[in-house]
Amino acid sequence: GWMEQANVEIAYLIDPDEKPLDSALKAVEEKSEGQMKPQGVRDVRKALEDKTLDAISVATPNHWHSLMAIWALEAGKHVYVEKPISHNVWEGRQLVIAAANSPMVVQSGTQKRSVDALVNAVKYVREGNLGPIKVSRGFCYKRRRSIGFVDVPQPIPPSVDYNLWTGPAELEPLMRERLHYDWHWVWNTGNGDLGNQGIHEVDIARWFLGDPAMPERVLSVGGRFGYIDNGETANTQAVMFDYEEAPLLFEVRGLPISPEIDGMDNYKGIRIGVVVECENGYFAGGGGGGWAYTNEGERVQAFDGDGGDKHAQNFIDAIRANDKSLANAQIEGGHISSALCHLGNISQRVGSVM
């Protein structure tokens, strides 16, 4: 995404795993036809020492997001931080405080905030064209298979500096088959699909409600069903966020319709997206836009989208304008939507209303 922006140079690629780092360095050089030859380093702190570096883009596992972003702000760098912007509620608030005390641009990686179709759809619903909102629903019906089961610690790949990869998380033995990606499904480093895919749709559903802050109550029910593996997070989860205007309901489904059919369920045609139900109709869609419908399911108005491709450009534009208010996904909003996911998971883990 950054390579596609005019007059943007990739100065560094950073990864504690040398294997993907080497591959990415070659890919950037090839794609730029030799015009970009970024440095490869394993520790972000090395790059942050470079006074000529303007910004960093944080696309690490979740447990690194807030700390790395705060370090970057302390070093005077602009920050694009992927969703969720934190691994827990407390550290997300620390990033918000750091951003408020810095002149630098901080963009949350909730890319759907830069989809014009959703901007227009939210405006359409908020203006009352479908009547008062009854419920704002978000969905992550996304097939997730077992990550396997091991009962003894697994060897760390020799290309990985595991201490650095673990960073602010607990330095625990690797109790799963794969180090990469499956960190999403253990609490030490991930937040399950509620905080992985789901954060996008939680954010959109909250947006339709007028971007309220924290809800009065949160209740989650669900669990990890269908297989026994080393994953800890729920693959089936329903969360209710109790807002004054209307409830926000979110669902995670990682299992198929049935053991015989490997397809996924849907709600009013949506598997990954939102359905905002109002008194006189509903909106159904997601990152690619959507439609307004009557209560009988007849299409009323289309909202065509681009999936969020403009989000990176928006970040660069805000930097060049030296105006952090131009970022479409302000870090305060990214924190609140991330915190909703964390609160849902807390409710799930403690087994009570939060």
Number of C-alpha atoms within 10 A of each C-alpha: 9 14 13 11 12 9 8 11 16 18 17 19 21 23 21 19 19 17 13 14 18 15 10 17 19 15 12 18 15 13 11 15 10 10 11 18 18 17 12 17 18 18 15 19 14 11 20 22 11 11 10 10 17 16 23 23 20 23 14 15 21 25 27 20 24 26 19 22 26 20 17 24 24 16 17 17 23 27 26 25 25 22 27 33 38 30 27 22 17 12 19 24 19 16 25 22 14 17 23 14 11 16 15 23 26 32 31 25 25 27 21 27 24 23 23 20 25 27 18 15 24 19 15 17 22 17 11 13 15 22 15 17 21 16 21 26 24 32 27 27 26 20 15 12 13 16 16 13 14 13 9 10 12 14 13 13 12 10 12 17 16 18 13 16 20 17 13 14 16 11 13 11 12 16 17 22 16 15 16 10 9 18 20 21 20 17 16 18 20 24 29 24 25 32 27 18 19 28 27 29 28 27 26 29 28 24 20 26 22 12 14 15 15 15 17 10 14 24 20 25 19 18 15 16 13 14 13 12 17 18 22 17 22 24 26 20 22 19 24 19 24 16 18 10 14 16 19 23 23 25 26 25 24 23 23 18 14 10 9 7 8 11 14 15 17 14 15 13 11 18 20 22 26 29 28 24 24 22 15 16 22 27 30 22 28 27 25 17 24 22 19 25 20 17 15 9 11 11 14 13 14 15 20 18 21 15 19 20 15 17 23 20 17 17 24 23 16 20 20 11 10 13 13 21 13 17 24 23 22 20 27 21 22 25 28 24 31 29 26 24 30 22 24 26 26 18 19 23 15 10 13 12 15 16
